[in-house]
Structures are given as structure tokens and as C-alpha cells.
Amino acid sequence: MFSFFNYTRMKKIITRSLFLICSNICFSVWGQQTPMFAHYDYNTVSINPAHAGYYPDTDITLTNNGYFNQLEGSPRNIGVSVNSPVGDKNMGLGAGFIADEVGVTKTTNLFLSYAYKIVFDHNYNRARWWSYNPNVLSFGMTTGALFYNENLVSLGIQDDPNFTNNTNTTIPTMGVGVLYNHEHIYIGFSAPNVLGTSFASDKDIELENVLYAYGGYRFFATHFQEVMMKPNVLFKYVSGAPAQVDLNFTVNYKNRIEAGIGYRTSESINFLAGFYMFNHFRVLYTYNQALRSSPINNSHGIVLSYRLGEGFVQK
């Protein structure tokens, strides 16, 4: 039978090992902020400011992942965003935060986004449940700050100067993005932090800019356009690391019920299922299953969204 001392020591060893593993995997501070399948597709303003004001009404979204994991120090994140059109709806604003935690490392990213939209089809005045602004080109900018913390002292590693002091750094961020959305197709590009670590309060921190490219196609399984199918793809690239690709496919019945499956080139499969309540509220459950042995083979997440105005169910 293990004593309490041995149990505590084992927890510390596991935490240290997990920290070292995650440090190798998460090759940069921003690299830890890998969007999960459901998160970027339902909270796109967090990676592309051009998505600000995309919806016809204000949208509030909460995402979280990894909080059901039992292993101490395992990756987890939570985010909240508000996305709304403003003025004559040719402009949009987005704001929110994303908090990530892995091992003894914590990052919190606060952002404020602005987008300007060029609408090519001004005669399109009929809202459809599956698409808003069906022929629009949007340009976006975002600014904010990333707060980075490493509680290295808690690891208890002796005789190593790299672990004798904690790290607390504030990094100003600025990014750009573009989005084109048509009735059946959309495509976007973004660079959420073009500044890197140029203005970081700690010059020893290296933060690489992440490049995103994504797109999708909407088509219908029935003549009455009640069941929409959407294959989509996300490319993510960080200098010095292998590119990551997410391939996803979702099925949506009139914004009432939704389900999807996806594959990530880091060798994992993603699933989601959800439903819409009272026209204004959406609940999604996400599940990620690793295809190779790792300290964390699966993770669970939830996406909650509330949309003002006419909500999700357009007539």
C-alpha cells in the first residue's frame, strides 16, 4: 500500500513528466492554443478578426475543453467571445478571452476585433437559416494582450537555474484577417499575432506568429434544403513546426440538431453533437480521441452559444 508521501511524490513526478512532454509538443506559447474542432468552427472570431459582425445579431459563445480530464496538469482551455454587427451592419466588433493551461504553464489572451465588410449583393434581403451575408468580403484587425505565466518553482527541480524563478510576461498582440463568404462556400485567412514578441515584457520569451487558412462548402441533402452538409478544412502553420490540418464534416437539420466528425493530422479523431433550444440557445458536446498512445488519450468539451434578435432559427 502506498503511503501518502509516496502518493504525493508520484503526483509530482507525473506533473513534471507531463510538463516536459507538453513543453516538447507545444513548441511555442501560441502553439498551445490549438483550436479544437468545434471551437474554431463555432467561434471563428477567436482566430480571424474578419469574422466580427458575421452574424445578423449579437452572438455570445463560451467554449471549454479538457476540464473533465483526471490527469493533473493535462491541457485545458476556456474561452468567451461576443460577436456583433454595428452601425449599418457593414462593420462588426468582436471581443473576448481565451485561457489555456498545460502543466505549470498558463496563458490568457484578451482580444478586441474590428471588421469592415464589402457587400456585393445588396438586393439579397431574404434571411436563410443556413447563411448570412451570402456574398461579402470582410477585412479584420485585432489587438489585445497575452498574459503568460510559468510556475516553475512548483516543480521542485533542484540545482537547475532554469527552474529557480517563475515567469510572468505580458505580450501585446495585433493581428489581421480576411474572409470571403458566399451562399455555398467560404474561405478565410488570418495571422492573429503579427508582432510576435517584439514588445514582450520579458525578452527571453519567444512567441511565433500562427498562420491560419480555412474554408468550407455547404450543400443540401434534400430538395427542400432542410438538411445542410458542410465539409470544411483548417490549415495551421507555425514556423519551425509541422503544419497541422483539420478535416471536418458536419450535418445540420435547420439549426435544430447538429452532428459532426473530424480528423486532425496530429493523429486524433473529433466528434460533436448538439441541439438548439428556444431559437436562441445552442448546446454542443465535443469529444477528441487520440489515435496513438499518449498521457491523455481523450478529452471532452462543451460549446454554449446565445444569439440575440431572431436567434438561430431564421424563417
C-alpha positions as a LaTeX table, in Angstrom:
\begin{tabular}{lrrr}
\hline
Residue & $x$ (\AA) & $y$ (\AA) & $z$ (\AA) \\
\hline
Met1 & 0.00 & 0.00 & 0.00 \\
Phe2 & 1.33 & 3.43 & $-0.95$ \\
Ser3 & 1.91 & 5.93 & 1.79 \\
Phe4 & 0.67 & 9.50 & 1.44 \\
Phe5 & 4.28 & 10.60 & 0.95 \\
Asn6 & 4.80 & 8.21 & $-1.95$ \\
Tyr7 & 1.49 & 9.23 & $-3.49$ \\
Thr8 & 2.42 & 12.92 & $-3.30$ \\
Arg9 & 5.85 & 12.23 & $-4.74$ \\
Met10 & 4.32 & 10.24 & $-7.58$ \\
Lys11 & 1.96 & 13.12 & $-8.39$ \\
Lys12 & 4.95 & 15.47 & $-8.60$ \\
Ile13 & 6.80 & 13.08 & $-10.90$ \\
Ile14 & 3.77 & 12.76 & $-13.16$ \\
Thr15 & 3.31 & 16.53 & $-13.22$ \\
Arg16 & 6.97 & 17.11 & $-14.11$ \\
Ser17 & 6.89 & 14.45 & $-16.82$ \\
Leu18 & 3.70 & 15.86 & $-18.28$ \\
Phe19 & 5.18 & 19.35 & $-18.22$ \\
Leu20 & 8.25 & 18.18 & $-20.15$ \\
Ile21 & 6.13 & 16.27 & $-22.66$ \\
Cys22 & 3.84 & 19.25 & $-23.24$ \\
Ser23 & 6.84 & 21.57 & $-23.50$ \\
Asn24 & 8.13 & 19.49 & $-26.40$ \\
Ile25 & 4.75 & 19.27 & $-28.07$ \\
Cys26 & 3.78 & 22.91 & $-27.54$ \\
Phe27 & 6.73 & 24.37 & $-29.40$ \\
Ser28 & 5.71 & 27.96 & $-28.76$ \\
Val29 & 3.46 & 29.90 & $-26.40$ \\
Trp30 & 0.86 & 30.41 & $-29.09$ \\
Gly31 & 1.28 & 26.84 & $-30.23$ \\
Gln32 & $-0.58$ & 25.73 & $-27.12$ \\
Gln33 & $-3.68$ & 27.47 & $-28.38$ \\
Thr34 & $-4.58$ & 24.79 & $-30.90$ \\
Pro35 & $-8.28$ & 25.25 & $-31.65$ \\
Met36 & $-10.41$ & 22.20 & $-31.13$ \\
Phe37 & $-12.69$ & 21.04 & $-33.95$ \\
Ala38 & $-15.91$ & 22.59 & $-32.67$ \\
His39 & $-14.28$ & 25.64 & $-31.19$ \\
Tyr40 & $-12.87$ & 27.33 & $-34.26$ \\
Asp41 & $-15.87$ & 26.46 & $-36.42$ \\
Tyr42 & $-18.33$ & 27.96 & $-33.93$ \\
Asn43 & $-16.14$ & 30.71 & $-32.51$ \\
Thr44 & $-14.15$ & 31.76 & $-35.57$ \\
Val45 & $-13.63$ & 35.34 & $-34.41$ \\
Ser46 & $-11.10$ & 33.96 & $-31.91$ \\
Ile47 & $-8.71$ & 33.15 & $-34.78$ \\
Asn48 & $-9.89$ & 35.54 & $-37.51$ \\
Pro49 & $-10.97$ & 39.14 & $-36.76$ \\
Ala50 & $-12.66$ & 39.38 & $-40.18$ \\
His51 & $-15.40$ & 37.19 & $-38.71$ \\
Ala52 & $-16.51$ & 40.02 & $-36.39$ \\
Gly53 & $-20.08$ & 41.04 & $-37.23$ \\
Tyr54 & $-20.64$ & 37.97 & $-39.40$ \\
Tyr55 & $-23.97$ & 37.07 & $-37.79$ \\
Pro56 & $-27.09$ & 39.24 & $-38.19$ \\
Asp57 & $-27.44$ & 39.56 & $-34.40$ \\
Thr58 & $-25.14$ & 39.65 & $-31.39$ \\
Asp59 & $-23.71$ & 36.22 & $-30.58$ \\
Ile60 & $-22.22$ & 35.22 & $-27.21$ \\
Thr61 & $-20.24$ & 31.97 & $-27.07$ \\
Leu62 & $-18.50$ & 30.04 & $-24.30$ \\
Thr63 & $-16.14$ & 27.16 & $-25.12$ \\
Asn64 & $-14.20$ & 24.84 & $-22.86$ \\
Asn65 & $-12.18$ & 21.68 & $-23.30$ \\
Gly66 & $-10.17$ & 19.35 & $-21.07$ \\
Tyr67 & $-11.80$ & 20.15 & $-17.74$ \\
Phe68 & $-13.05$ & 16.59 & $-17.37$ \\
Asn69 & $-9.54$ & 15.16 & $-17.69$ \\
Gln70 & $-8.41$ & 13.44 & $-14.50$ \\
Leu71 & $-4.64$ & 13.71 & $-15.06$ \\
Glu72 & $-3.16$ & 16.61 & $-13.14$ \\
Gly73 & $-1.54$ & 19.20 & $-15.42$ \\
Ser74 & $-3.31$ & 17.99 & $-18.58$ \\
Pro75 & $-4.16$ & 20.61 & $-21.24$ \\
Arg76 & $-7.38$ & 22.55 & $-20.72$ \\
Asn77 & $-8.81$ & 25.77 & $-22.07$ \\
Ile78 & $-11.82$ & 28.03 & $-21.75$ \\
Gly79 & $-12.91$ & 30.95 & $-23.90$ \\
Val80 & $-15.67$ & 33.54 & $-24.06$ \\
Ser81 & $-16.43$ & 35.79 & $-27.02$ \\
Val82 & $-19.00$ & 38.39 & $-28.05$ \\
Asn83 & $-19.55$ & 38.98 & $-31.76$ \\
Ser84 & $-21.88$ & 41.67 & $-33.09$ \\
Pro85 & $-22.64$ & 43.80 & $-36.17$ \\
Val86 & $-22.61$ & 47.55 & $-35.58$ \\
Gly87 & $-23.87$ & 50.63 & $-37.40$ \\
Asp88 & $-25.26$ & 49.81 & $-40.84$ \\
Lys89 & $-24.01$ & 46.23 & $-40.44$ \\
Asn90 & $-21.09$ & 46.86 & $-42.79$ \\
Met91 & $-18.98$ & 46.82 & $-39.67$ \\
Gly92 & $-18.57$ & 44.34 & $-36.86$ \\
Leu93 & $-16.98$ & 44.11 & $-33.43$ \\
Gly94 & $-15.75$ & 41.10 & $-31.53$ \\
Ala95 & $-14.17$ & 40.74 & $-28.09$ \\
Gly96 & $-13.29$ & 38.00 & $-25.65$ \\
Phe97 & $-10.64$ & 35.97 & $-23.93$ \\
Ile98 & $-9.04$ & 32.55 & $-24.23$ \\
Ala99 & $-7.35$ & 30.92 & $-21.22$ \\
Asp100 & $-5.09$ & 27.89 & $-21.69$ \\
Glu101 & $-3.41$ & 25.72 & $-19.09$ \\
Val102 & $-0.94$ & 22.87 & $-19.59$ \\
Gly103 & 1.34 & 21.59 & $-16.84$ \\
Val104 & 2.57 & 24.63 & $-14.90$ \\
Thr105 & 2.07 & 26.96 & $-17.88$ \\
Lys106 & $-0.93$ & 29.27 & $-18.11$ \\
Thr107 & $-1.74$ & 31.78 & $-20.84$ \\
Thr108 & $-4.65$ & 34.21 & $-21.07$ \\
Asn109 & $-5.30$ & 36.05 & $-24.31$ \\
Leu110 & $-7.59$ & 39.11 & $-24.32$ \\
Phe111 & $-8.64$ & 40.44 & $-27.73$ \\
Leu112 & $-10.76$ & 43.11 & $-29.39$ \\
Ser113 & $-11.56$ & 42.73 & $-33.10$ \\
Tyr114 & $-12.96$ & 45.03 & $-35.78$ \\
Ala115 & $-14.14$ & 44.09 & $-39.28$ \\
Tyr116 & $-15.32$ & 46.05 & $-42.30$ \\
Lys117 & $-17.48$ & 44.24 & $-44.87$ \\
Ile118 & $-17.92$ & 44.88 & $-48.58$ \\
Val119 & $-21.32$ & 43.51 & $-49.62$ \\
Phe120 & $-21.56$ & 42.61 & $-53.31$ \\
Asp121 & $-25.24$ & 41.63 & $-53.39$ \\
His122 & $-27.26$ & 44.47 & $-51.85$ \\
Asn123 & $-30.51$ & 43.08 & $-53.26$ \\
Tyr124 & $-30.24$ & 39.98 & $-51.12$ \\
Asn125 & $-32.77$ & 40.76 & $-48.41$ \\
Arg126 & $-34.07$ & 37.31 & $-47.53$ \\
Ala127 & $-32.57$ & 35.72 & $-44.40$ \\
Arg128 & $-31.91$ & 32.00 & $-44.74$ \\
Trp129 & $-31.32$ & 29.73 & $-41.77$ \\
Trp130 & $-28.02$ & 28.40 & $-43.11$ \\
Ser131 & $-26.28$ & 31.54 & $-44.38$ \\
Tyr132 & $-25.91$ & 35.23 & $-43.61$ \\
Asn133 & $-24.31$ & 37.87 & $-45.84$ \\
Pro134 & $-24.07$ & 35.37 & $-48.71$ \\
Asn135 & $-21.81$ & 37.49 & $-50.93$ \\
Val136 & $-19.46$ & 39.53 & $-48.78$ \\
Leu137 & $-15.75$ & 40.22 & $-48.42$ \\
Ser138 & $-14.65$ & 41.11 & $-44.90$ \\
Phe139 & $-11.36$ & 42.58 & $-43.64$ \\
Gly140 & $-10.48$ & 42.47 & $-39.96$ \\
Met141 & $-7.95$ & 43.67 & $-37.41$ \\
Thr142 & $-7.47$ & 42.56 & $-33.82$ \\
Thr143 & $-5.49$ & 43.86 & $-30.88$ \\
Gly144 & $-5.05$ & 42.70 & $-27.34$ \\
Ala145 & $-2.62$ & 41.21 & $-24.86$ \\
Leu146 & $-1.39$ & 37.76 & $-23.90$ \\
Phe147 & $-0.50$ & 37.09 & $-20.26$ \\
Tyr148 & 1.97 & 34.23 & $-19.91$ \\
Asn149 & 2.81 & 32.51 & $-16.63$ \\
Glu150 & 5.05 & 29.56 & $-15.79$ \\
Asn151 & 5.01 & 28.37 & $-12.17$ \\
Leu152 & 8.38 & 26.61 & $-12.47$ \\
Val153 & 9.19 & 26.71 & $-8.75$ \\
Ser154 & 6.25 & 24.40 & $-8.01$ \\
Leu155 & 8.00 & 21.60 & $-9.92$ \\
Gly156 & 10.60 & 21.40 & $-7.16$ \\
Ile157 & 13.50 & 20.79 & $-9.55$ \\
Gln158 & 16.75 & 21.46 & $-7.70$ \\
Asp159 & 20.16 & 22.60 & $-8.99$ \\
Asp160 & 18.80 & 23.86 & $-12.30$ \\
Pro161 & 18.83 & 27.66 & $-12.79$ \\
Asn162 & 16.08 & 27.39 & $-15.40$ \\
Phe163 & 13.61 & 26.29 & $-12.71$ \\
Thr164 & 14.51 & 28.60 & $-9.82$ \\
Asn165 & 12.25 & 31.50 & $-10.85$ \\
Asn166 & 8.72 & 31.75 & $-12.17$ \\
Thr167 & 7.99 & 33.52 & $-15.43$ \\
Asn168 & 5.32 & 36.22 & $-15.74$ \\
Thr169 & 5.14 & 38.07 & $-19.03$ \\
Thr170 & 2.72 & 40.41 & $-20.78$ \\
Ile171 & 2.82 & 40.36 & $-24.60$ \\
Pro172 & 0.88 & 42.93 & $-26.68$ \\
Thr173 & $-0.73$ & 41.31 & $-29.72$ \\
Met174 & $-2.02$ & 42.55 & $-33.07$ \\
Gly175 & $-3.42$ & 40.54 & $-35.97$ \\
Val176 & $-5.16$ & 40.73 & $-39.33$ \\
Gly177 & $-7.56$ & 38.55 & $-41.29$ \\
Val178 & $-9.76$ & 38.31 & $-44.36$ \\
Leu179 & $-12.94$ & 36.34 & $-45.03$ \\
Tyr180 & $-14.99$ & 35.75 & $-48.16$ \\
Asn181 & $-18.42$ & 34.21 & $-47.68$ \\
His182 & $-20.85$ & 33.18 & $-50.41$ \\
Glu183 & $-24.11$ & 31.29 & $-50.27$ \\
His184 & $-22.42$ & 27.90 & $-50.51$ \\
Ile185 & $-18.71$ & 28.49 & $-49.99$ \\
Tyr186 & $-16.48$ & 30.40 & $-47.58$ \\
Ile187 & $-12.73$ & 30.87 & $-47.21$ \\
Gly188 & $-10.62$ & 32.77 & $-44.71$ \\
Phe189 & $-7.00$ & 33.65 & $-43.91$ \\
Ser190 & $-5.60$ & 35.14 & $-40.71$ \\
Ala191 & $-2.45$ & 35.92 & $-38.72$ \\
Pro192 & $-3.58$ & 36.60 & $-35.11$ \\
Asn193 & $-0.24$ & 37.97 & $-33.87$ \\
Val194 & 1.98 & 39.64 & $-36.45$ \\
Leu195 & 4.01 & 41.35 & $-33.69$ \\
Gly196 & 5.40 & 38.14 & $-32.23$ \\
Thr197 & 7.34 & 39.01 & $-29.06$ \\
Ser198 & 8.59 & 42.39 & $-30.26$ \\
Phe199 & 7.02 & 44.19 & $-27.28$ \\
Ala200 & 7.06 & 41.41 & $-24.68$ \\
Ser201 & 7.92 & 42.49 & $-21.15$ \\
Asp202 & 10.30 & 39.50 & $-20.92$ \\
Lys203 & 12.74 & 39.34 & $-23.82$ \\
Asp204 & 13.52 & 35.67 & $-23.13$ \\
Ile205 & 10.05 & 34.60 & $-24.30$ \\
Glu206 & 9.74 & 33.58 & $-27.94$ \\
Leu207 & 6.27 & 33.77 & $-29.49$ \\
Glu208 & 5.85 & 32.70 & $-33.10$ \\
Asn209 & 3.09 & 34.07 & $-35.30$ \\
Val210 & 0.49 & 31.49 & $-36.31$ \\
Leu211 & $-0.97$ & 31.42 & $-39.82$ \\
Tyr212 & $-4.46$ & 30.06 & $-40.39$ \\
Ala213 & $-6.24$ & 29.19 & $-43.63$ \\
Tyr214 & $-9.67$ & 27.58 & $-43.67$ \\
Gly215 & $-12.63$ & 27.01 & $-45.92$ \\
Gly216 & $-15.80$ & 25.04 & $-46.33$ \\
Tyr217 & $-18.63$ & 24.17 & $-48.70$ \\
Arg218 & $-22.35$ & 24.00 & $-47.88$ \\
Phe219 & $-24.71$ & 21.72 & $-49.76$ \\
Phe220 & $-28.08$ & 20.14 & $-49.08$ \\
Ala221 & $-29.21$ & 16.53 & $-48.75$ \\
Thr222 & $-32.85$ & 17.28 & $-49.61$ \\
His223 & $-34.67$ & 19.30 & $-52.25$ \\
Phe224 & $-36.36$ & 21.40 & $-49.57$ \\
Gln225 & $-32.96$ & 22.44 & $-48.18$ \\
Glu226 & $-33.71$ & 21.25 & $-44.65$ \\
Val227 & $-30.54$ & 19.20 & $-44.09$ \\
Met228 & $-27.28$ & 21.02 & $-44.72$ \\
Met229 & $-23.96$ & 19.20 & $-45.01$ \\
Lys230 & $-20.69$ & 21.05 & $-44.63$ \\
Pro231 & $-17.22$ & 19.63 & $-45.24$ \\
Asn232 & $-14.54$ & 22.06 & $-44.07$ \\
Val233 & $-10.80$ & 22.22 & $-43.54$ \\
Leu234 & $-8.43$ & 24.22 & $-41.34$ \\
Phe235 & $-4.68$ & 24.64 & $-42.01$ \\
Lys236 & $-2.46$ & 25.89 & $-39.20$ \\
Tyr237 & 1.21 & 26.74 & $-39.62$ \\
Val238 & 3.84 & 27.89 & $-37.13$ \\
Ser239 & 7.46 & 28.44 & $-38.11$ \\
Gly240 & 9.67 & 25.55 & $-37.01$ \\
Ala241 & 6.85 & 23.05 & $-36.56$ \\
Pro242 & 4.91 & 20.66 & $-38.82$ \\
Ala243 & 1.78 & 22.10 & $-40.37$ \\
Gln244 & $-1.46$ & 20.91 & $-38.81$ \\
Val245 & $-4.59$ & 20.10 & $-40.81$ \\
Asp246 & $-8.12$ & 19.54 & $-39.50$ \\
Leu247 & $-10.60$ & 17.83 & $-41.83$ \\
Asn248 & $-14.20$ & 18.03 & $-40.64$ \\
Phe249 & $-17.73$ & 17.20 & $-41.76$ \\
Thr250 & $-20.96$ & 18.38 & $-40.11$ \\
Val251 & $-24.66$ & 17.73 & $-40.70$ \\
Asn252 & $-27.23$ & 20.30 & $-39.59$ \\
Tyr253 & $-31.03$ & 19.99 & $-39.62$ \\
Lys254 & $-32.48$ & 23.53 & $-39.81$ \\
Asn255 & $-30.44$ & 24.72 & $-36.83$ \\
Arg256 & $-32.31$ & 22.25 & $-34.64$ \\
Ile257 & $-29.90$ & 19.32 & $-34.39$ \\
Glu258 & $-26.25$ & 19.11 & $-35.42$ \\
Ala259 & $-23.57$ & 16.39 & $-35.52$ \\
Gly260 & $-20.07$ & 16.11 & $-36.93$ \\
Ile261 & $-16.83$ & 14.18 & $-37.20$ \\
Gly262 & $-13.29$ & 15.31 & $-37.91$ \\
Tyr263 & $-9.68$ & 14.16 & $-38.27$ \\
Arg264 & $-6.55$ & 16.02 & $-37.19$ \\
Thr265 & $-3.15$ & 15.23 & $-38.68$ \\
Ser266 & $-1.69$ & 15.11 & $-35.17$ \\
Glu267 & $-3.49$ & 11.76 & $-35.19$ \\
Ser268 & $-6.77$ & 12.30 & $-33.42$ \\
Ile269 & $-10.47$ & 11.99 & $-34.26$ \\
Asn270 & $-13.02$ & 14.59 & $-33.17$ \\
Phe271 & $-16.76$ & 14.18 & $-32.67$ \\
Leu272 & $-19.52$ & 16.65 & $-31.86$ \\
Ala273 & $-23.25$ & 16.54 & $-31.25$ \\
Gly274 & $-25.65$ & 19.24 & $-30.18$ \\
Phe275 & $-29.06$ & 20.81 & $-30.35$ \\
Tyr276 & $-30.73$ & 24.23 & $-30.36$ \\
Met277 & $-33.22$ & 25.32 & $-27.70$ \\
Phe278 & $-35.82$ & 28.12 & $-27.71$ \\
Asn279 & $-34.43$ & 29.54 & $-31.01$ \\
His280 & $-31.71$ & 31.44 & $-29.16$ \\
Phe281 & $-29.62$ & 28.87 & $-27.28$ \\
Arg282 & $-27.21$ & 26.23 & $-28.67$ \\
Val283 & $-25.51$ & 23.41 & $-26.74$ \\
Leu284 & $-22.74$ & 21.30 & $-28.28$ \\
Tyr285 & $-20.71$ & 18.46 & $-26.80$ \\
Thr286 & $-17.29$ & 17.68 & $-28.30$ \\
Tyr287 & $-15.05$ & 14.65 & $-27.89$ \\
Asn288 & $-11.45$ & 14.19 & $-29.03$ \\
Gln289 & $-9.88$ & 10.70 & $-29.22$ \\
Ala290 & $-6.14$ & 10.27 & $-29.78$ \\
Leu291 & $-5.14$ & 7.57 & $-32.28$ \\
Arg292 & $-1.75$ & 6.92 & $-30.70$ \\
Ser293 & $-0.70$ & 6.28 & $-27.15$ \\
Ser294 & $-0.17$ & 9.44 & $-25.10$ \\
Pro295 & $-0.59$ & 10.58 & $-21.48$ \\
Ile296 & $-4.00$ & 11.98 & $-22.48$ \\
Asn297 & $-5.91$ & 9.76 & $-24.91$ \\
Asn298 & $-9.17$ & 11.69 & $-24.95$ \\
Ser299 & $-10.77$ & 14.94 & $-23.90$ \\
His300 & $-14.28$ & 16.34 & $-23.60$ \\
Gly301 & $-15.60$ & 19.82 & $-24.25$ \\
Ile302 & $-18.74$ & 21.94 & $-24.35$ \\
Val303 & $-19.77$ & 24.88 & $-26.54$ \\
Leu304 & $-22.60$ & 27.14 & $-25.34$ \\
Ser305 & $-23.95$ & 29.93 & $-27.54$ \\
Tyr306 & $-26.69$ & 32.50 & $-27.08$ \\
Arg307 & $-27.81$ & 34.65 & $-30.03$ \\
Leu308 & $-29.96$ & 37.74 & $-29.64$ \\
Gly309 & $-32.55$ & 39.04 & $-32.10$ \\
Glu310 & $-34.20$ & 36.28 & $-34.12$ \\
Gly311 & $-31.71$ & 33.76 & $-32.78$ \\
Phe312 & $-30.51$ & 30.69 & $-34.68$ \\
Val313 & $-33.77$ & 29.61 & $-36.24$ \\
Gln314 & $-34.37$ & 32.01 & $-39.13$ \\
Lys315 & $-37.57$ & 31.76 & $-41.14$ \\
\hline
\end{tabular}
